[in-house]
Amino acid sequence: MYHPFKFSVLAASMLATVPLANAYEAGDFIGRAGAATVDPDSSSSSLRTGLTGLEVVPGARVKVESDTQLGLTFTYMVTDNLAVGLLGATPFKHDIKGDGILNGAGKLGETKHLPPTLTLQYFPMPSGSKFQPYIGAGVNYTNFFEEKTTQTLTSTIDGVAQATLGTPAGTVDRTDLTLDDSFGVAAEVGLDYMLTDNVGLNAAVWWLDIDTDADIGIYAADGSRITTGKLDVEIDPWVYMVGVSYRF
């Protein structure tokens, strides 16, 4: 879910006039490193299957937990005020837990992802300043990999099948998970506070539009696929980063 009010307040406060120092200029390259937290504002559809009598499991939803990794961002100043920014990081690892009627079931799966994000950034200060605020908008591509399910998910689906379809216990022997990659819009606000002409402190916030289709393979003991469960998952995280910056 997008929150324009948060961005308007953050942007307005960060674009205020501040003391003079050395400005960013066309041709400058700024690298930043620090702790980056992906904090999903996640929701999902109810679980769907291809089984007669179990087409939808109402309220069987999932949510995605937060994770913190090393964040890396890069800015190239195209003009004194406009720049191209790139957000990168070491792979984030997220636990997937039950929500709705599955709330409290615990960990159902996990995934890793990389969320490279390309933005056009605007640096408003017309003259030199120790404070270098910026805003940006662009696109995000999220690659999911190393998806896994847990025995908890397998047992939960087996229990639902027993209760709804009358199948014997143990009919569902194992599960697996596949998540589609995602393209979406991105927005950011950030601030560099220059300690010297080259070294500074950085704080930044992004909102990323990340949606994925989750396919859950459901298998019998002989290895045959019983059906495929499907969920539409909106992750839509806020990303927070605090670190250091260096102007080359």
C-alpha positions in Angstrom: 0.0 0.0 0.0 1.4 3.4 -1.0 1.6 6.2 1.6 2.0 9.6 -0.1 1.5 11.5 3.1 4.6 10.0 4.7 6.7 11.0 1.6 5.3 14.5 1.5 6.1 15.1 5.2 9.6 13.6 4.8 10.4 15.4 1.6 9.2 18.8 2.9 11.3 18.6 6.1 14.4 17.5 4.2 14.3 20.2 1.5 14.5 23.1 3.9 17.4 25.7 3.4 20.5 24.7 5.4 24.1 26.0 6.1 26.6 26.4 3.2 29.4 24.0 2.4 30.5 22.1 -0.8 27.7 21.2 -3.2 27.4 18.1 -5.4 28.2 18.9 -9.0 27.7 17.3 -12.4 30.1 14.4 -12.9 30.3 13.5 -9.2 29.9 9.9 -8.2 28.6 9.1 -4.7 28.8 5.7 -3.1 27.0 4.7 0.1 27.1 1.7 2.4 25.1 0.9 5.6 22.5 -1.2 7.3 19.4 -1.6 5.1 16.1 -3.0 6.5 13.3 -4.3 4.3 10.1 -4.0 6.2 7.2 -5.5 4.3 3.7 -4.1 4.4 2.5 -7.4 3.2 -0.9 -9.0 2.5 -2.1 -11.9 0.3 -5.1 -13.6 -1.2 -6.6 -16.7 0.3 -5.1 -20.0 -0.8 -6.5 -21.4 -4.0 -6.1 -25.0 -5.2 -7.2 -27.1 -8.2 -9.1 -29.6 -6.1 -12.8 -30.0 -6.4 -14.3 -29.0 -3.0 -11.2 -27.1 -2.0 -11.0 -24.5 -4.8 -10.4 -21.8 -2.1 -9.5 -22.0 1.5 -11.1 -18.8 2.9 -8.8 -16.8 5.2 -5.7 -19.0 4.6 -3.2 -16.2 3.9 0.5 -15.4 4.4 2.6 -12.5 5.5 6.3 -11.7 5.0 8.7 -10.8 7.8 11.4 -8.1 7.9 15.2 -8.6 7.3 18.3 -6.4 7.6 21.4 -6.7 5.3 24.3 -4.7 4.0 22.8 -2.0 1.7 24.8 -0.4 -1.1 23.6 2.7 -3.1 25.2 4.7 -5.8 24.5 8.1 -7.3 25.9 9.6 -10.5 25.3 13.4 -10.9 24.1 14.0 -14.5 23.7 17.8 -13.7 24.2 19.8 -10.5 20.6 18.9 -9.5 19.6 15.7 -11.4 21.2 12.3 -10.8 20.7 8.6 -11.5 20.6 6.4 -8.4 20.9 2.6 -7.9 19.9 0.7 -4.8 21.6 -2.7 -4.2 22.3 -5.0 -1.2 23.4 -8.4 -0.1 20.6 -10.9 -0.5 17.7 -10.4 1.9 16.2 -13.5 3.6 12.6 -13.4 4.7 10.5 -15.8 6.7 7.0 -16.4 5.4 4.4 -16.9 8.2 0.7 -17.7 8.3 -1.9 -15.0 8.4 -5.7 -14.9 8.7 -6.9 -18.4 9.8 -3.2 -19.5 9.7 -2.1 -16.7 12.1 0.0 -18.4 14.8 0.8 -21.4 12.7 4.4 -20.3 12.6 6.9 -20.3 9.8 5.5 -21.8 6.6 8.4 -21.0 4.3 11.3 -18.7 3.4 12.8 -16.9 0.5 15.8 -14.8 -0.5 15.6 -11.9 -2.8 17.6 -9.1 -4.4 15.7 -5.8 -5.1 17.8 -3.6 -7.5 16.1 -0.3 -7.8 16.9 2.4 -10.4 15.7 6.0 -9.7 16.0 9.5 -11.1 17.0 11.7 -8.2 16.6 15.4 -7.6 19.0 17.3 -5.4 17.3 20.7 -4.8 20.1 22.7 -3.2 21.2 25.5 -5.7 24.4 26.2 -3.8 26.9 24.3 -1.5 25.5 22.8 1.7 26.6 20.4 4.3 23.1 18.9 4.0 22.3 17.3 0.6 18.7 16.2 0.6 17.2 14.4 -2.4 14.1 12.8 -3.6 13.7 10.2 -6.4 11.3 8.0 -8.3 11.9 5.0 -10.6 11.5 1.3 -11.0 12.3 -1.8 -9.0 13.1 -5.3 -10.1 12.9 -8.1 -7.5 14.4 -11.5 -8.1 13.3 -14.3 -5.7 15.4 -17.4 -5.2 16.1 -20.3 -2.8 12.4 -20.5 -1.9 11.7 -23.2 0.7 8.7 -24.6 2.6 8.5 -26.1 6.0 7.0 -29.2 7.5 4.6 -26.9 9.2 3.1 -25.9 5.8 3.0 -29.5 4.6 1.2 -30.6 7.8 -1.2 -27.7 7.7 -2.3 -28.4 4.1 -2.6 -32.1 4.9 -4.8 -31.2 7.9 -7.0 -29.0 5.7 -7.4 -31.8 3.1 -8.4 -34.2 5.9 -11.0 -31.9 7.4 -12.5 -30.7 4.0 -12.1 -33.7 1.7 -11.8 -36.6 4.1 -8.4 -37.7 2.8 -6.3 -40.0 5.1 -3.6 -38.4 7.3 -0.3 -38.2 5.4 -1.9 -37.9 2.0 0.2 -34.7 1.5 3.8 -35.8 1.9 5.8 -32.7 0.9 5.5 -29.2 -0.6 7.7 -26.8 -2.5 7.4 -23.1 -3.3 8.1 -20.9 -6.4 7.8 -17.1 -6.4 7.6 -15.1 -9.6 9.9 -12.1 -10.0 8.4 -8.6 -9.8 8.6 -5.3 -11.6 7.1 -2.2 -9.9 7.5 1.5 -9.2 9.7 2.9 -6.5 10.0 6.2 -4.6 12.7 7.5 -2.2 13.8 10.3 0.0 17.3 10.7 1.4 19.8 12.9 3.0 23.6 13.1 3.0 25.3 15.2 5.7 28.8 16.0 4.6 31.4 15.7 7.3 34.2 16.7 4.8 34.2 17.5 1.1 34.1 13.8 0.4 32.9 11.9 3.5 29.4 12.1 4.9 26.6 10.3 6.8 23.5 9.1 4.9 19.9 8.2 5.8 17.3 7.1 3.2 13.8 5.6 2.9 12.3 3.9 -0.1 8.9 2.5 -0.9 8.9 -0.4 -3.4 5.9 -1.9 -5.2 6.6 -5.6 -5.0 3.9 -8.1 -6.0 4.4 -11.8 -6.7 2.5 -14.9 -7.6 3.3 -17.8 -5.2 2.9 -21.4 -6.5 2.9 -24.1 -3.8 3.6 -27.6 -5.2 1.7 -30.2 -3.2 2.9 -33.8 -3.5 2.0 -37.4 -2.4 4.4 -39.9 -0.9 5.1 -41.5 -4.3 6.3 -38.1 -5.6 3.3 -37.4 -7.8 1.9 -33.8 -7.7 -1.6 -33.7 -6.2 -2.2 -30.1 -7.1 -0.7 -26.6 -7.0 -1.8 -24.1 -4.4 -1.7 -20.4 -5.5 -1.5 -17.1 -3.6 -1.3 -13.5 -4.8 1.1 -11.8 -2.5 1.7 -8.0 -2.1 4.9 -7.3 -0.3 5.2 -3.5 -0.8 8.0 -2.9 1.7 9.4 0.2 3.2 13.2 0.1 3.0 15.2 2.0 5.6 19.0 2.6 5.4 21.5 4.4 7.6 25.2 4.5 6.6 28.1 6.5 5.3 28.6 8.2 2.0 31.7 9.0 -0.1 31.9 11.4 -3.0 34.5 10.5 -5.7 
